[in-house]
């Protein structure tokens, strides 16, 4: 039997898939999961959304955006913070987790940055990997993954089914 190794969790624009992912993972005690879950927060006088991620192994919370000021129109993702997180996740892959959860696949990853090196390292090691993908970036995802990945709807049972199949013994579907 072949098992899936890579999946995009397709969520609606404006919806946050992270609480649902966390709830599904709670149903799997003993599952060794590496990765990040994202949560929006508002701080200070900034009128735009600040993002943090929680490391699923350590529980540590890290900011992944930078405050560029209220007049800024540029991307607020903090490339340095993402690089630091990527280094920690690459080390976590050495411990052989059962599953990797990336906080998102977006423009940074499509362009070769962000957490793309972590995604590729996990795939090379045969670690099933789930990446939430916003509808704005589905084209970028499909260009990147081609037919090597499954697309999973953002529903608890669909995610549960994918995890169960990804963890079954058997040949890897890649």
PyMOL commands that set and color helices and strands:
alter all, ss='L'
color gray80, all
select helices_A, chain A and resi 18-26+79-93+107-110+116-124+135-148+156-167
alter helices_A, ss='H'
color red, helices_A
select strands_A, chain A and resi 2-4+6-11+33-41+50-55+61-63+99-102+128-134+150-153+171-173
alter strands_A, ss='S'
color yellow, strands_A
deselect
rebuild
show_as cartoon
